[in-house]
């Protein structure tokens, strides 16, 4: 699925929170969206998800406007996954299994196929299979986030949108998420709003927003060799800070650092 | 939006006009009151306010039909089983439906004019005289304020939950009849917030809110006087027409 955002503006009257956004998201591409609070990151994600309509411009999925009619937007929603910030608020089922199964039932997957897809999704998201009959509310925040990720992954969406997926997670859960990103990268398109430089580095492309406009759109490795992170309010990883300091002193070990980050 | 009038004055006028709507009798005065509300609404809010009529119209029609056919009377115009179509029923049904539509229109007008916090502050100021009856107005004021703040927060969270569910269920739970996927997260989120709030209040050493008397301005007295004038006209009309 190829997504095109054409001259997108969003706002009310003369106050725009997003202005002149044009982007192309190719099949399998992974993009990190960064920027200061209020720069329009979540609004851009909501526009990409088709949850809000742009004031002007359009969002195209494989060349067709996602807001063409009700059928078009439902077909689009069936192909994408969206993990909210604090996604555990969405939990409503009595067991973890039912929680994951919800999206599959809504997409009319048959029972025998559902079981297979759930098994694959929990393996990918790292959900302990012993938890399947537990009530989701009895799980920890990190475990619950994995359940919601499994729920999104279960139906193999072509595009996954993450809104600050690492908010409130401890180091262990973060590491699990990094592994998951490495696993799904290339299999589907990923767009992730984040303040975390390590997860942004795992994406192919970085988009930085400032006051509702695109300030930077390019390779994510810019984080390693540029002091752009100071301007855009990225949560600086210690390794990256060290790299920046050493680079300023004329010592460049960027490639080694990238290898180390990929090994974590 | 900074209101031109004090919230307490707006709310007092709101209640006085509601009283006028309820006691109004006769088609002419009813149309007169509705026309005033409609003109004010369209001028202040715009055509968008008509949506509030659309949302209550089905409810108003049901109430009208129930009154028209279930009102007990000795001389029905038409009888079918337990249903009696009576003139009194039609009048009563029209009045109740009229009051429902008018109040919803007026409420939409007030809520678009005042911010949630102003509505809460207005209610709290209106409670001030109850202090002399030794009622715990500090506690009541806190309840009002919390309820109105909660409405805004829960509304925002509900929108987020409904939006996210549209993608999870590929079209919206409502369209597919899965109401629980929306209702449970909203309830859980509300209770969790209430729990956190009570803990936060305890931790900060909550004390009863001090309710202050509202200091009204000239423009506030004008709007209150105008609403009482409407009430006086409605009462006079009722008295003159002997209804």
Interface residues (C-beta under 8 A of the other chain):
Chain A: X46 X49 X51 X74 X77 X78 X80 X81 X82 X84 X87 X89 X90 X91 X92 X102 X103 X106 X107 X137 X151 X152
Chain B: X157 X160 X161 X163 X164 X165 X166 X167 X168 X169 X170 X171 X176 X178 X180 X181 X182 X183 X184 X185 X188 X189
